[in-house]
Every structure is written in structure tokens, then in C-alpha cells.
């Protein structure tokens, strides 16, 4: 693992117009050899885009593997490049919501796009704010240390584990730390409800609505995607949601999913399709990720 991190460190010296195509080539290779993840990705795309042809879904799935692999290599730039270089590469295409962030507790809603680490860096580089978020400890200690250092090298970050629950997060928000929240993964039915996502009943965390209600926090979505021509990344901070969450936590969660769907349609290859988003099924519904027939798996790889 030290050797891999060493290679990743060396990669940050490369310009993005070299690093990006290398990442995409690696993604094309992984699309062929990582059959389980390819199957998960194509299953998600079949469910969410039933009107696409299978050939169109295969093209989109391959582009997703390319985008994800590219984002992993470009993480080297985020972790080790100079502040000046990052300022040149990260373009904020909206107003920074500083007045909202300074007015009281704020949830920065950051769905799982492949460039999800960019918005937090953009905020830190362009304000005096520190942030808090949930953190999953890595099994490898060297990787864990590198990740922690990379994410907090410009300013200390308060990191909480999912096991700690919501109380330390609420406390940090009340102390002035905006909370970066990743709301769209399947963690089972604890603190979740089945809410439509592309028309499919999907186990969705209600924590965004519940925390917003408990703290009277503003919810400010933020999305980062690739700039064309390997020129860096663009970040959009959206206006704080009005009248959110209201009295109905389920309806508020439905509203969140609808927003995420709209953003996915703007950059479909850059959403994290390789996650089992529909792993938890309503009672009586079958597992959607059952292994495909050999003929179907072979066809998808080409």
C-alpha cells in the first residue's frame, strides 16, 4: 500500500491533461475485469433508465468507470498539489453561500458524484470556515492516515464515525461547523424510509430532514463535476432550500431525492452507480443484484 501511495504522490506532478486520460484508460480496463461492479452498475442503470437501450447503458457504464478511475487519480492533486494550483483548477460557478453559512447551522448536501471531495476544498480555500462530516475508517492504517491528512491539510476538519450517532454532529453544527452530508447510500432501514428514486422504492436516509428539523439548519446542496478538456473541476453551490424540511419527513426526503435525480441527469456518468443503491428491498421484493446469466455478463463487457 505504501508503494501505491507513492505512485499516487508522484501522479500529482502530472498535468490533468495527462492524468485524466490515464485514469480513463484505467477505468476502461476495470470495466472489463471488475465483473461484479460492472454488473451492479448496469443493474442500477437498467432500473433508473429503462428507456435506454442496453447498448446505451453499456456505454454509460463504461464512461462511469472512466470517470471514477479518473477521479481517484486526480485525488493525488487534491491531497498534495499546492494551494495556488488548486485555486486555478477549481472553478466556482455560483455565489459562495457565506451569509447562509455564517447565519446559523448549515447542512451542505453533497450527493455521491465522483468529484465529491471538491466542494469542501473549494469552500475551505475561499472562506475562513472549518467543516465537519462523517468519516469511514479505512482498514489499511497507511491509507487511513493519508486520507485524513489529505482532507484536513488546509484547515482542521471535525470527523465523526457513523457509530457515534447524530449528537456530536448537531453539537458541532451549533458551534459553527457546517456539516457536509452524503445522503444517498443504502445503509438498510435504520433511520430510513422507502422513497422513490427514479421511480423505484429506495431505502433512503431521512437524516437530512431530521437534522435540519432538530437544528433549524439551512440545507445548501453542492455538486462538483469535471470541466471539459481536463481543465479541472466546477463547483455549484445551490440556494438554500426554502421551507425545508416542513412537517413531513418522508415528503422532505422525497424532495431531496428528486433534486439528486435532476443533478444526475445533468452529468449521468459522474454519479456513483457502482454502489448497491437498491440493496434493501421492500418486503416481498427480490434482490435486484442477483448474478447475471453468463451470456449477459459477456455481452456487457464488449
Long-range contacts (C-beta under 8 A, 24 or more apart in sequence): 1-140, 1-142, 1-143, 2-142, 5-142, 5-143, 5-146, 8-73, 8-75, 8-76, 8-79, 9-76, 9-79, 9-80, 11-73, 11-76, 12-76, 12-77, 12-79, 12-80, 12-81, 15-230, 16-74, 16-77, 16-89, 16-230, 16-231, 16-232, 17-229, 17-230, 19-70, 19-73, 19-74, 19-76, 19-77, 19-230, 20-70, 20-73, 20-74, 20-226, 20-230, 21-230, 22-73, 23-66, 23-69, 23-70, 23-71, 23-72, 23-73, 23-74, 24-66, 24-67, 24-69, 24-70, 26-69, 26-73, 27-62, 27-65, 27-66, 27-67, 27-68, 27-69, 27-70, 28-62, 28-65, 28-66, 30-65, 30-69, 31-61, 31-62, 31-65, 31-66, 31-301, 32-301, 34-65, 35-297, 35-301, 37-65, 37-274, 38-65, 38-297, 38-300, 38-301, 39-289, 39-291, 39-292, 39-297, 39-300, 40-273, 40-274, 40-275, 40-276, 40-289, 41-65, 41-273, 41-274, 42-300, 43-278, 43-288, 43-289, 44-273, 44-275, 44-277, 44-278, 45-273, 47-198, 47-200, 47-278, 47-288, 48-197, 48-198, 48-200, 49-198, 49-268, 54-299, 58-300, 60-268, 60-269, 61-273, 61-300, 63-269, 64-269, 64-270, 64-271, 64-273, 64-274, 65-274, 66-269, 67-114, 67-226, 67-269, 67-270, 68-114, 68-272, 68-274, 70-114, 70-226, 71-114, 71-115, 75-117, 75-150, 78-117, 78-118, 78-121, 78-150, 79-146, 79-149, 79-150, 79-153, 80-150, 83-125, 83-154, 86-121, 86-125, 87-125, 88-232, 89-231, 89-232, 89-233, 90-118, 90-121, 90-122, 90-125, 90-232, 90-233, 90-234, 90-235, 91-227, 91-232, 91-233, 91-234, 91-235, 92-122, 92-126, 92-234, 92-235, 92-236, 92-237, 93-234, 93-235, 93-236, 94-235, 94-236, 94-237, 94-238, 95-237, 96-123, 96-126, 96-127, 96-237, 97-220, 97-237, 97-239, 97-240, 98-127, 100-218, 100-220, 100-240, 101-127, 101-129, 101-178, 101-220, 103-218, 104-216, 104-217, 104-218, 105-173, 105-174, 105-179, 105-215, 105-216, 105-217, 105-218, 106-173, 106-178, 106-179, 106-217, 106-218, 106-219, 106-220, 106-240, 107-173, 107-178, 107-179, 107-181, 107-208, 107-211, 107-212, 107-217, 107-218, 107-219, 107-220, 108-178, 108-179, 108-180, 108-181, 108-220, 108-221, 108-222, 109-181, 109-183, 109-208, 109-219, 109-220, 109-221, 109-222, 109-256, 110-180, 110-181, 110-182, 110-221, 110-222, 110-223, 111-182, 111-183, 111-184, 111-221, 111-223, 111-260, 111-263, 111-271, 112-182, 112-184, 112-185, 112-271, 112-272, 112-275, 113-223, 113-224, 113-225, 113-263, 113-267, 113-270, 113-271, 113-272, 114-270, 114-271, 114-272, 115-224, 115-225, 115-226, 115-233, 115-270, 116-182, 116-224, 117-151, 117-224, 118-224, 118-233, 118-235, 119-180, 119-222, 119-223, 119-224, 119-235, 119-237, 120-151, 120-180, 121-154, 122-224, 122-235, 123-178, 123-222, 124-154, 124-155, 125-154, 129-155, 129-176, 129-177, 129-178, 130-155, 130-156, 130-157, 130-158, 130-177, 131-157, 131-158, 131-177, 131-178, 131-179, 131-180, 132-157, 132-158, 132-159, 132-160, 132-169, 132-172, 132-173, 132-177, 132-178, 132-179, 132-180, 133-157, 133-158, 133-159, 133-160, 133-179, 133-180, 133-181, 133-182, 134-159, 134-160, 134-161, 134-162, 134-169, 134-181, 134-182, 135-159, 135-160, 135-161, 136-161, 136-162, 137-161, 162-187, 166-207, 166-210, 166-211, 166-214, 169-211, 170-211, 170-214, 170-215, 173-211, 173-215, 173-217, 174-215, 179-211, 179-217, 181-207, 181-208, 181-211, 183-207, 183-208, 183-256, 183-260, 184-257, 184-260, 184-277, 185-275, 185-277, 186-275, 186-276, 186-277, 186-278, 186-279, 186-280, 188-280, 189-280, 192-280, 193-249, 193-250, 193-253, 194-282, 195-250, 195-253, 195-254, 195-257, 196-254, 196-257, 197-257, 197-260, 197-261, 197-277, 198-261, 200-278, 201-282, 201-285, 202-257, 202-277, 202-278, 203-279, 203-280, 204-253, 204-256, 204-257, 205-253, 206-249, 206-250, 206-252, 206-253, 208-245, 208-252, 208-253, 208-256, 209-244, 209-245, 209-249, 209-252, 209-253, 209-256, 210-245, 210-249, 212-244, 212-245, 212-252, 213-245, 213-249, 219-244, 219-245, 221-259, 221-263, 223-263, 225-266, 225-267, 225-270, 226-270
